[in-house]
Amino acid sequence: TTYELYNWLRRYEDFDKDSTGGSISASYPIWKENLRGNIKYLYEEAKVTNVDDDASVIIKDQEGPSSTSSVTLGLRWDTRDKTFITTRGQDHFISVEHAGIFLGGSNAFTKYILGTSWHFPLFWGTVGYAGGKIGYVSEDKKGGLPLYEKFFLGGINSLRGFQTYEVSPKDAATGDRIGGDKMLLINLEYRFPILKQGGLWGEIFFDAGNVYADSDSYDLSNVRKSTGFGIRWYSPMGPLRIVYGVNLNPEEDEDKTVFDFTMGAAFD
Protein backbone atom coordinates (compact mmCIF):
# COMPACT_ATOMS: atom_id res chain seq x y z
CA THR A 1 0.00 0.00 0.00
CA THR A 2 1.31 3.46 -0.98
CA TYR A 3 0.21 6.82 0.34
CA GLU A 4 0.84 10.20 -1.29
CA LEU A 5 0.19 13.80 -0.26
CA TYR A 6 1.04 16.70 -2.54
CA ASN A 7 0.75 20.41 -3.18
CA TRP A 8 1.57 21.18 -6.81
CA LEU A 9 1.61 24.26 -8.99
CA ARG A 10 1.48 23.28 -12.65
CA ARG A 11 1.89 25.99 -15.30
CA TYR A 12 0.12 25.69 -18.62
CA GLU A 13 0.44 28.17 -21.48
CA ASP A 14 -2.56 30.34 -20.55
CA PHE A 15 -3.32 29.38 -16.95
CA ASP A 16 -1.96 27.81 -13.76
CA LYS A 17 -3.34 24.85 -11.84
CA ASP A 18 -2.75 25.03 -8.09
CA SER A 19 -3.70 21.72 -6.47
CA THR A 20 -3.61 20.00 -3.11
CA GLY A 21 -4.53 16.38 -2.67
CA GLY A 22 -3.64 12.87 -1.74
CA SER A 23 -4.02 9.28 -2.83
CA ILE A 24 -3.84 5.75 -1.51
CA SER A 25 -2.98 2.87 -3.83
CA ALA A 26 -2.45 -0.86 -3.60
CA SER A 27 -0.94 -3.42 -5.94
CA TYR A 28 -1.36 -7.18 -5.78
CA PRO A 29 0.13 -10.07 -7.81
CA ILE A 30 -2.24 -11.98 -10.08
CA TRP A 31 0.26 -14.31 -11.71
CA LYS A 32 3.78 -14.61 -10.26
CA GLU A 33 5.28 -11.11 -9.94
CA ASN A 34 4.89 -10.13 -13.58
CA LEU A 35 1.13 -9.59 -13.78
CA ARG A 36 -0.27 -7.26 -11.13
CA GLY A 37 -3.58 -5.55 -10.48
CA ASN A 38 -3.69 -2.00 -9.14
CA ILE A 39 -6.29 0.16 -7.45
CA LYS A 40 -5.95 3.82 -6.49
CA TYR A 41 -8.21 6.34 -4.82
CA LEU A 42 -7.44 10.06 -5.27
CA TYR A 43 -8.96 13.21 -3.88
CA GLU A 44 -7.81 16.62 -5.10
CA GLU A 45 -8.82 20.24 -4.58
CA ALA A 46 -7.65 22.37 -7.52
CA LYS A 47 -7.89 26.00 -8.52
CA VAL A 48 -7.31 27.47 -11.98
CA THR A 49 -5.62 30.87 -11.64
CA ASN A 50 -3.56 33.40 -13.61
CA VAL A 51 -5.70 33.06 -16.72
CA ASP A 52 -4.41 35.33 -19.47
CA ASP A 53 -6.62 38.33 -20.24
CA ASP A 54 -6.75 37.40 -23.92
CA ALA A 55 -7.26 33.68 -23.31
CA SER A 56 -9.99 31.64 -24.95
CA VAL A 57 -13.46 31.78 -23.42
CA ILE A 58 -13.11 28.01 -22.95
CA ILE A 59 -10.12 28.61 -20.68
CA LYS A 60 -11.70 31.55 -18.85
CA ASP A 61 -14.70 29.37 -17.99
CA GLN A 62 -12.30 27.07 -16.10
CA GLU A 63 -11.17 29.78 -13.68
CA GLY A 64 -11.83 29.07 -10.02
CA PRO A 65 -11.96 25.97 -7.78
CA SER A 66 -12.97 22.41 -8.57
CA SER A 67 -12.45 19.02 -6.96
CA THR A 68 -11.81 15.48 -8.14
CA SER A 69 -12.64 12.27 -6.31
CA SER A 70 -11.64 9.30 -8.46
CA VAL A 71 -10.93 5.57 -8.45
CA THR A 72 -8.42 4.07 -10.89
CA LEU A 73 -8.27 0.36 -11.71
CA GLY A 74 -5.27 -0.99 -13.59
CA LEU A 75 -3.61 -4.12 -14.87
CA ARG A 76 0.14 -4.35 -15.62
CA TRP A 77 2.47 -6.96 -17.13
CA ASP A 78 6.11 -6.04 -16.43
CA THR A 79 9.17 -8.19 -17.16
CA ARG A 80 11.80 -5.41 -17.34
CA ASP A 81 15.17 -6.07 -15.74
CA LYS A 82 15.45 -2.42 -14.55
CA THR A 83 13.15 0.60 -14.58
CA PHE A 84 15.59 3.35 -15.66
CA ILE A 85 18.28 1.98 -17.97
CA THR A 86 16.32 -1.06 -19.10
CA THR A 87 18.17 -3.56 -21.30
CA ARG A 88 15.50 -6.24 -21.84
CA GLY A 89 11.86 -7.01 -21.09
CA GLN A 90 8.34 -5.80 -21.71
CA ASP A 91 5.94 -3.48 -19.89
CA HIS A 92 2.25 -3.34 -20.82
CA PHE A 93 -0.59 -1.71 -18.88
CA ILE A 94 -4.18 -0.61 -19.04
CA SER A 95 -5.85 1.79 -16.62
CA VAL A 96 -9.35 3.18 -16.19
CA GLU A 97 -9.97 6.21 -13.96
CA HIS A 98 -13.50 7.24 -13.03
CA ALA A 99 -14.31 10.50 -11.27
CA GLY A 100 -17.93 11.16 -10.48
CA ILE A 101 -20.19 13.20 -8.31
CA PHE A 102 -21.38 10.04 -6.50
CA LEU A 103 -17.80 9.72 -5.21
CA GLY A 104 -17.74 13.34 -4.14
CA GLY A 105 -16.05 16.15 -6.00
CA SER A 106 -17.33 18.45 -8.73
CA ASN A 107 -15.55 16.82 -11.69
CA ALA A 108 -17.07 13.84 -13.48
CA PHE A 109 -15.24 11.93 -16.22
CA THR A 110 -13.79 8.56 -17.24
CA LYS A 111 -10.24 8.26 -18.60
CA TYR A 112 -8.80 5.21 -20.38
CA ILE A 113 -5.07 4.71 -21.09
CA LEU A 114 -3.38 1.74 -22.76
CA GLY A 115 0.42 1.54 -22.95
CA THR A 116 3.07 -0.85 -24.22
CA SER A 117 6.88 -0.93 -24.29
CA TRP A 118 9.46 -3.39 -25.57
CA HIS A 119 13.19 -3.45 -24.74
CA PHE A 120 15.40 -5.81 -26.75
CA PRO A 121 19.18 -6.35 -26.74
CA LEU A 122 21.02 -5.57 -30.00
CA PHE A 123 24.64 -5.85 -31.18
CA TRP A 124 27.65 -4.63 -29.15
CA GLY A 125 25.64 -4.29 -25.94
CA THR A 126 23.21 -1.75 -27.39
CA VAL A 127 19.44 -1.79 -26.78
CA GLY A 128 16.41 -1.11 -28.94
CA TYR A 129 13.20 0.33 -27.52
CA ALA A 130 9.70 0.66 -28.96
CA GLY A 131 6.79 2.01 -26.96
CA GLY A 132 3.41 3.61 -27.37
CA LYS A 133 0.34 4.93 -25.58
CA ILE A 134 -3.22 5.59 -26.57
CA GLY A 135 -5.75 7.42 -24.41
CA TYR A 136 -9.36 8.55 -24.36
CA VAL A 137 -11.30 10.64 -21.84
CA SER A 138 -15.06 11.19 -21.81
CA GLU A 139 -17.08 13.71 -19.86
CA ASP A 140 -19.91 12.49 -17.66
CA LYS A 141 -23.41 13.49 -18.72
CA LYS A 142 -23.56 15.69 -15.63
CA GLY A 143 -20.51 17.58 -16.86
CA GLY A 144 -17.23 18.24 -15.16
CA LEU A 145 -14.20 17.55 -17.41
CA PRO A 146 -11.65 20.28 -16.65
CA LEU A 147 -9.02 21.23 -19.21
CA TYR A 148 -6.21 19.96 -16.99
CA GLU A 149 -7.67 16.43 -17.11
CA LYS A 150 -7.65 16.45 -20.93
CA PHE A 151 -4.64 15.25 -22.92
CA PHE A 152 -1.62 17.38 -23.80
CA LEU A 153 1.66 16.11 -25.27
CA GLY A 154 5.15 17.54 -25.29
CA GLY A 155 8.12 17.32 -22.96
CA ILE A 156 10.79 14.84 -21.93
CA ASN A 157 8.32 12.11 -20.91
CA SER A 158 6.11 12.17 -24.00
CA LEU A 159 6.80 13.96 -27.30
CA ARG A 160 10.37 15.22 -27.12
CA GLY A 161 11.35 18.20 -29.24
CA PHE A 162 8.22 20.05 -28.09
CA GLN A 163 7.70 22.18 -25.02
CA THR A 164 5.67 20.65 -22.19
CA TYR A 165 1.91 20.61 -23.00
CA GLU A 166 2.61 22.20 -26.41
CA VAL A 167 0.81 19.61 -28.55
CA SER A 168 -2.94 20.04 -28.24
CA PRO A 169 -6.05 21.00 -30.19
CA LYS A 170 -6.50 24.77 -30.39
CA ASP A 171 -9.43 27.11 -29.99
CA ALA A 172 -10.40 28.14 -33.52
CA ALA A 173 -11.03 31.72 -32.43
CA THR A 174 -7.89 32.43 -30.41
CA GLY A 175 -5.39 29.67 -31.21
CA ASP A 176 -5.06 28.78 -27.50
CA ARG A 177 -4.31 25.17 -26.62
CA ILE A 178 -7.35 23.62 -24.93
CA GLY A 179 -6.47 19.93 -24.59
CA GLY A 180 -7.98 16.94 -26.33
CA ASP A 181 -10.15 13.94 -25.64
CA LYS A 182 -7.91 11.49 -27.55
CA MET A 183 -4.15 10.91 -27.44
CA LEU A 184 -1.74 8.81 -29.47
CA LEU A 185 2.02 8.52 -28.84
CA ILE A 186 4.83 6.39 -30.33
CA ASN A 187 8.45 6.40 -29.07
CA LEU A 188 11.38 4.64 -30.76
CA GLU A 189 14.94 4.63 -29.36
CA TYR A 190 18.38 3.21 -29.96
CA ARG A 191 20.40 3.17 -26.71
CA PHE A 192 24.14 2.60 -26.40
CA PRO A 193 26.53 2.46 -23.44
CA ILE A 194 29.05 5.29 -23.08
CA LEU A 195 30.46 4.27 -19.69
CA LYS A 196 28.52 1.11 -18.87
CA GLN A 197 30.04 0.55 -15.43
CA GLY A 198 29.36 4.19 -14.54
CA GLY A 199 25.72 3.91 -15.60
CA LEU A 200 26.11 6.40 -18.47
CA TRP A 201 24.16 5.70 -21.66
CA GLY A 202 23.33 7.63 -24.80
CA GLU A 203 20.19 7.44 -26.91
CA ILE A 204 18.94 8.44 -30.35
CA PHE A 205 15.16 8.75 -30.64
CA PHE A 206 12.23 9.30 -32.95
CA ASP A 207 8.85 10.31 -31.52
CA ALA A 208 5.45 10.67 -33.17
CA GLY A 209 2.06 11.52 -31.71
CA ASN A 210 -0.84 13.89 -31.50
CA VAL A 211 -3.83 14.93 -29.42
CA TYR A 212 -7.28 15.07 -30.98
CA ALA A 213 -10.51 16.89 -30.19
CA ASP A 214 -13.70 14.96 -29.44
CA SER A 215 -14.97 15.55 -32.99
CA ASP A 216 -11.78 14.12 -34.56
CA SER A 217 -10.65 10.53 -35.01
CA TYR A 218 -7.25 8.96 -34.29
CA ASP A 219 -5.21 9.64 -37.43
CA LEU A 220 -1.73 8.16 -38.01
CA SER A 221 -1.34 10.36 -41.11
CA ASN A 222 -1.68 13.48 -38.94
CA VAL A 223 0.96 13.11 -36.23
CA ARG A 224 3.62 15.49 -34.97
CA LYS A 225 7.17 14.17 -35.30
CA SER A 226 10.49 14.81 -33.61
CA THR A 227 13.96 13.33 -33.40
CA GLY A 228 17.07 13.93 -31.34
CA PHE A 229 19.50 12.48 -28.85
CA GLY A 230 19.91 12.25 -25.10
CA ILE A 231 21.86 10.93 -22.13
CA ARG A 232 20.79 8.74 -19.21
CA TRP A 233 23.03 8.57 -16.17
CA TYR A 234 22.82 6.97 -12.74
CA SER A 235 24.48 9.99 -11.16
CA PRO A 236 25.48 10.22 -7.48
CA MET A 237 22.41 12.45 -7.00
CA GLY A 238 20.03 10.02 -8.64
CA PRO A 239 18.85 9.13 -12.16
CA LEU A 240 19.49 11.98 -14.63
CA ARG A 241 18.15 12.47 -18.16
CA ILE A 242 19.22 15.13 -20.67
CA VAL A 243 17.47 15.41 -24.05
CA TYR A 244 17.97 17.59 -27.13
CA GLY A 245 14.98 17.31 -29.46
CA VAL A 246 14.29 18.62 -32.95
CA ASN A 247 10.73 19.40 -34.06
CA LEU A 248 10.58 18.06 -37.62
CA ASN A 249 7.74 20.32 -38.75
CA PRO A 250 7.37 23.26 -36.35
CA GLU A 251 4.33 25.51 -36.49
CA GLU A 252 4.66 29.31 -36.30
CA ASP A 253 4.51 29.50 -32.50
CA GLU A 254 6.78 26.46 -31.87
CA ASP A 255 10.53 26.21 -31.34
CA LYS A 256 12.62 24.25 -33.84
CA THR A 257 14.68 22.66 -31.05
CA VAL A 258 14.07 22.00 -27.35
CA PHE A 259 16.60 21.15 -24.62
CA ASP A 260 15.18 19.39 -21.58
CA PHE A 261 16.37 17.53 -18.49
CA THR A 262 15.01 15.80 -15.43
CA MET A 263 16.51 14.32 -12.27
CA GLY A 264 15.16 11.68 -9.94
CA ALA A 265 12.55 10.07 -12.19
CA ALA A 266 13.60 6.44 -12.41
CA PHE A 267 11.05 5.22 -14.95
CA ASP A 268 11.03 4.88 -18.75
C-alpha positions as CSV (number, residue, x, y, z in Angstrom):
1,T,0.0,0.0,0.0
2,T,1.3,3.5,-1.0
3,Y,0.2,6.8,0.3
4,E,0.8,10.2,-1.3
5,L,0.2,13.8,-0.3
6,Y,1.0,16.7,-2.5
7,N,0.7,20.4,-3.2
8,W,1.6,21.2,-6.8
9,L,1.6,24.3,-9.0
10,R,1.5,23.3,-12.7
11,R,1.9,26.0,-15.3
12,Y,0.1,25.7,-18.6
13,E,0.4,28.2,-21.5
14,D,-2.6,30.3,-20.5
15,F,-3.3,29.4,-16.9
16,D,-2.0,27.8,-13.8
17,K,-3.3,24.9,-11.8
18,D,-2.8,25.0,-8.1
19,S,-3.7,21.7,-6.5
20,T,-3.6,20.0,-3.1
21,G,-4.5,16.4,-2.7
22,G,-3.6,12.9,-1.7
23,S,-4.0,9.3,-2.8
24,I,-3.8,5.7,-1.5
25,S,-3.0,2.9,-3.8
26,A,-2.4,-0.9,-3.6
27,S,-0.9,-3.4,-5.9
28,Y,-1.4,-7.2,-5.8
29,P,0.1,-10.1,-7.8
30,I,-2.2,-12.0,-10.1
31,W,0.3,-14.3,-11.7
32,K,3.8,-14.6,-10.3
33,E,5.3,-11.1,-9.9
34,N,4.9,-10.1,-13.6
35,L,1.1,-9.6,-13.8
36,R,-0.3,-7.3,-11.1
37,G,-3.6,-5.6,-10.5
38,N,-3.7,-2.0,-9.1
39,I,-6.3,0.2,-7.4
40,K,-5.9,3.8,-6.5
41,Y,-8.2,6.3,-4.8
42,L,-7.4,10.1,-5.3
43,Y,-9.0,13.2,-3.9
44,E,-7.8,16.6,-5.1
45,E,-8.8,20.2,-4.6
46,A,-7.7,22.4,-7.5
47,K,-7.9,26.0,-8.5
48,V,-7.3,27.5,-12.0
49,T,-5.6,30.9,-11.6
50,N,-3.6,33.4,-13.6
51,V,-5.7,33.1,-16.7
52,D,-4.4,35.3,-19.5
53,D,-6.6,38.3,-20.2
54,D,-6.8,37.4,-23.9
55,A,-7.3,33.7,-23.3
56,S,-10.0,31.6,-25.0
57,V,-13.5,31.8,-23.4
58,I,-13.1,28.0,-22.9
59,I,-10.1,28.6,-20.7
60,K,-11.7,31.5,-18.8
61,D,-14.7,29.4,-18.0
62,Q,-12.3,27.1,-16.1
63,E,-11.2,29.8,-13.7
64,G,-11.8,29.1,-10.0
65,P,-12.0,26.0,-7.8
66,S,-13.0,22.4,-8.6
67,S,-12.5,19.0,-7.0
68,T,-11.8,15.5,-8.1
69,S,-12.6,12.3,-6.3
70,S,-11.6,9.3,-8.5
71,V,-10.9,5.6,-8.4
72,T,-8.4,4.1,-10.9
73,L,-8.3,0.4,-11.7
74,G,-5.3,-1.0,-13.6
75,L,-3.6,-4.1,-14.9
76,R,0.1,-4.3,-15.6
77,W,2.5,-7.0,-17.1
78,D,6.1,-6.0,-16.4
79,T,9.2,-8.2,-17.2
80,R,11.8,-5.4,-17.3
81,D,15.2,-6.1,-15.7
82,K,15.4,-2.4,-14.6
83,T,13.2,0.6,-14.6
84,F,15.6,3.4,-15.7
85,I,18.3,2.0,-18.0
86,T,16.3,-1.1,-19.1
87,T,18.2,-3.6,-21.3
88,R,15.5,-6.2,-21.8
89,G,11.9,-7.0,-21.1
90,Q,8.3,-5.8,-21.7
91,D,5.9,-3.5,-19.9
92,H,2.2,-3.3,-20.8
93,F,-0.6,-1.7,-18.9
94,I,-4.2,-0.6,-19.0
95,S,-5.9,1.8,-16.6
96,V,-9.4,3.2,-16.2
97,E,-10.0,6.2,-14.0
98,H,-13.5,7.2,-13.0
99,A,-14.3,10.5,-11.3
100,G,-17.9,11.2,-10.5
101,I,-20.2,13.2,-8.3
102,F,-21.4,10.0,-6.5
103,L,-17.8,9.7,-5.2
104,G,-17.7,13.3,-4.1
105,G,-16.0,16.2,-6.0
106,S,-17.3,18.4,-8.7
107,N,-15.5,16.8,-11.7
108,A,-17.1,13.8,-13.5
109,F,-15.2,11.9,-16.2
110,T,-13.8,8.6,-17.2
111,K,-10.2,8.3,-18.6
112,Y,-8.8,5.2,-20.4
113,I,-5.1,4.7,-21.1
114,L,-3.4,1.7,-22.8
115,G,0.4,1.5,-22.9
116,T,3.1,-0.9,-24.2
117,S,6.9,-0.9,-24.3
118,W,9.5,-3.4,-25.6
119,H,13.2,-3.5,-24.7
120,F,15.4,-5.8,-26.7
121,P,19.2,-6.4,-26.7
122,L,21.0,-5.6,-30.0
123,F,24.6,-5.8,-31.2
124,W,27.7,-4.6,-29.1
125,G,25.6,-4.3,-25.9
126,T,23.2,-1.8,-27.4
127,V,19.4,-1.8,-26.8
128,G,16.4,-1.1,-28.9
129,Y,13.2,0.3,-27.5
130,A,9.7,0.7,-29.0
131,G,6.8,2.0,-27.0
132,G,3.4,3.6,-27.4
133,K,0.3,4.9,-25.6
134,I,-3.2,5.6,-26.6
135,G,-5.7,7.4,-24.4
136,Y,-9.4,8.6,-24.4
137,V,-11.3,10.6,-21.8
138,S,-15.1,11.2,-21.8
139,E,-17.1,13.7,-19.9
140,D,-19.9,12.5,-17.7
141,K,-23.4,13.5,-18.7
142,K,-23.6,15.7,-15.6
143,G,-20.5,17.6,-16.9
144,G,-17.2,18.2,-15.2
145,L,-14.2,17.5,-17.4
146,P,-11.6,20.3,-16.6
147,L,-9.0,21.2,-19.2
148,Y,-6.2,20.0,-17.0
149,E,-7.7,16.4,-17.1
150,K,-7.6,16.4,-20.9
151,F,-4.6,15.2,-22.9
152,F,-1.6,17.4,-23.8
153,L,1.7,16.1,-25.3
154,G,5.2,17.5,-25.3
155,G,8.1,17.3,-23.0
156,I,10.8,14.8,-21.9
157,N,8.3,12.1,-20.9
158,S,6.1,12.2,-24.0
159,L,6.8,14.0,-27.3
160,R,10.4,15.2,-27.1
161,G,11.4,18.2,-29.2
162,F,8.2,20.0,-28.1
163,Q,7.7,22.2,-25.0
164,T,5.7,20.7,-22.2
165,Y,1.9,20.6,-23.0
166,E,2.6,22.2,-26.4
167,V,0.8,19.6,-28.6
168,S,-2.9,20.0,-28.2
169,P,-6.0,21.0,-30.2
170,K,-6.5,24.8,-30.4
171,D,-9.4,27.1,-30.0
172,A,-10.4,28.1,-33.5
173,A,-11.0,31.7,-32.4
174,T,-7.9,32.4,-30.4
175,G,-5.4,29.7,-31.2
176,D,-5.1,28.8,-27.5
177,R,-4.3,25.2,-26.6
178,I,-7.3,23.6,-24.9
179,G,-6.5,19.9,-24.6
180,G,-8.0,16.9,-26.3
181,D,-10.2,13.9,-25.6
182,K,-7.9,11.5,-27.6
183,M,-4.2,10.9,-27.4
184,L,-1.7,8.8,-29.5
185,L,2.0,8.5,-28.8
186,I,4.8,6.4,-30.3
187,N,8.5,6.4,-29.1
188,L,11.4,4.6,-30.8
189,E,14.9,4.6,-29.4
190,Y,18.4,3.2,-30.0
191,R,20.4,3.2,-26.7
192,F,24.1,2.6,-26.4
193,P,26.5,2.5,-23.4
194,I,29.0,5.3,-23.1
195,L,30.5,4.3,-19.7
196,K,28.5,1.1,-18.9
197,Q,30.0,0.6,-15.4
198,G,29.4,4.2,-14.5
199,G,25.7,3.9,-15.6
200,L,26.1,6.4,-18.5
201,W,24.2,5.7,-21.7
202,G,23.3,7.6,-24.8
203,E,20.2,7.4,-26.9
204,I,18.9,8.4,-30.4
205,F,15.2,8.7,-30.6
206,F,12.2,9.3,-33.0
207,D,8.8,10.3,-31.5
208,A,5.5,10.7,-33.2
209,G,2.1,11.5,-31.7
210,N,-0.8,13.9,-31.5
211,V,-3.8,14.9,-29.4
212,Y,-7.3,15.1,-31.0
213,A,-10.5,16.9,-30.2
214,D,-13.7,15.0,-29.4
215,S,-15.0,15.6,-33.0
216,D,-11.8,14.1,-34.6
217,S,-10.6,10.5,-35.0
218,Y,-7.3,9.0,-34.3
219,D,-5.2,9.6,-37.4
220,L,-1.7,8.2,-38.0
221,S,-1.3,10.4,-41.1
222,N,-1.7,13.5,-38.9
223,V,1.0,13.1,-36.2
224,R,3.6,15.5,-35.0
225,K,7.2,14.2,-35.3
226,S,10.5,14.8,-33.6
227,T,14.0,13.3,-33.4
228,G,17.1,13.9,-31.3
229,F,19.5,12.5,-28.9
230,G,19.9,12.3,-25.1
231,I,21.9,10.9,-22.1
232,R,20.8,8.7,-19.2
233,W,23.0,8.6,-16.2
234,Y,22.8,7.0,-12.7
235,S,24.5,10.0,-11.2
236,P,25.5,10.2,-7.5
237,M,22.4,12.4,-7.0
238,G,20.0,10.0,-8.6
239,P,18.9,9.1,-12.2
240,L,19.5,12.0,-14.6
241,R,18.1,12.5,-18.2
242,I,19.2,15.1,-20.7
243,V,17.5,15.4,-24.1
244,Y,18.0,17.6,-27.1
245,G,15.0,17.3,-29.5
246,V,14.3,18.6,-33.0
247,N,10.7,19.4,-34.1
248,L,10.6,18.1,-37.6
249,N,7.7,20.3,-38.8
250,P,7.4,23.3,-36.3
251,E,4.3,25.5,-36.5
252,E,4.7,29.3,-36.3
253,D,4.5,29.5,-32.5
254,E,6.8,26.5,-31.9
255,D,10.5,26.2,-31.3
256,K,12.6,24.2,-33.8
257,T,14.7,22.7,-31.0
258,V,14.1,22.0,-27.3
259,F,16.6,21.1,-24.6
260,D,15.2,19.4,-21.6
261,F,16.4,17.5,-18.5
262,T,15.0,15.8,-15.4
263,M,16.5,14.3,-12.3
264,G,15.2,11.7,-9.9
265,A,12.5,10.1,-12.2
266,A,13.6,6.4,-12.4
267,F,11.1,5.2,-14.9
268,D,11.0,4.9,-18.7
